[in-house]
Amino acid sequence: MSKLAEPLKIYPQVLENVCVTDKKAAQNDPAVQEAVFKVAEALGDTGHIQVRESGTKSVVCVMVEAMTTTLARSMLMEW
């Protein structure tokens, strides 16, 4: 297993919960989709952004994964 995991890179993640009144509307908002696209484009293959609805609260969870915690926080603040 250790040989299989060698090429795996673990990046730091930063999570922010954004309070919303309508989770579906927030996910479908063009400005939100554009912001997600811009962060994903800026990170390229060196990171990841995920936006999902909370199953229990009126929040949208935004997670950014990047090569450094500083970069992840920076990308999250741009979002």
C-alpha positions in Angstrom: 0.0 0.0 0.0 2.8 2.4 0.8 4.1 2.0 -2.8 0.7 2.8 -4.2 0.4 5.9 -2.0 3.8 7.3 -3.0 2.6 9.5 -5.8 -0.4 10.8 -3.7 0.0 14.4 -2.7 -1.9 15.6 0.4 -2.7 19.4 0.2 -4.0 21.5 3.1 -7.8 22.3 3.0 -9.6 25.4 4.2 -13.4 25.2 4.8 -15.8 28.1 5.1 -19.6 27.8 5.7 -21.5 30.6 4.0 -25.0 31.3 5.5 -27.7 31.5 2.8 -31.5 31.7 2.7 -31.9 29.4 -0.3 -29.2 26.7 -0.8 -30.3 25.8 -4.3 -30.5 29.4 -5.5 -27.0 30.1 -4.1 -25.6 27.1 -5.9 -27.2 28.1 -9.2 -26.4 31.8 -8.9 -24.3 32.9 -12.0 -22.0 35.0 -9.8 -21.3 32.1 -7.5 -20.6 29.8 -10.5 -18.3 32.3 -12.0 -16.3 32.8 -8.8 -15.9 29.0 -8.5 -14.7 28.8 -12.1 -12.2 31.6 -11.5 -10.7 29.9 -8.4 -10.6 26.5 -10.1 -8.9 28.1 -13.1 -6.4 29.9 -10.9 -5.5 26.7 -9.0 -5.3 24.6 -12.2 -4.0 21.1 -11.3 -2.4 22.4 -8.1 -5.6 22.6 -6.1 -9.3 22.1 -5.9 -12.5 24.0 -4.9 -15.7 22.3 -3.9 -19.0 24.0 -3.1 -21.8 22.0 -1.7 -25.0 22.5 0.2 -25.1 21.5 3.8 -27.6 18.7 4.5 -28.6 20.1 7.9 -28.2 23.9 7.9 -28.9 26.9 5.7 -25.3 27.1 4.6 -23.2 26.4 1.5 -19.9 24.8 2.4 -16.9 26.0 0.4 -13.7 24.0 0.6 -10.5 25.0 -1.1 -7.5 22.7 -1.3 -4.2 24.1 -2.4 -0.4 23.5 -2.2 -0.2 25.7 0.9 -2.6 26.8 3.6 -1.8 30.4 2.7 -2.8 29.9 -0.9 -5.9 28.0 0.0 -7.0 30.8 2.3 -6.2 33.4 -0.4 -8.3 31.6 -2.9 -11.1 31.2 -0.4 -11.1 35.0 0.2 -11.3 35.6 -3.5 -14.4 33.4 -3.6 
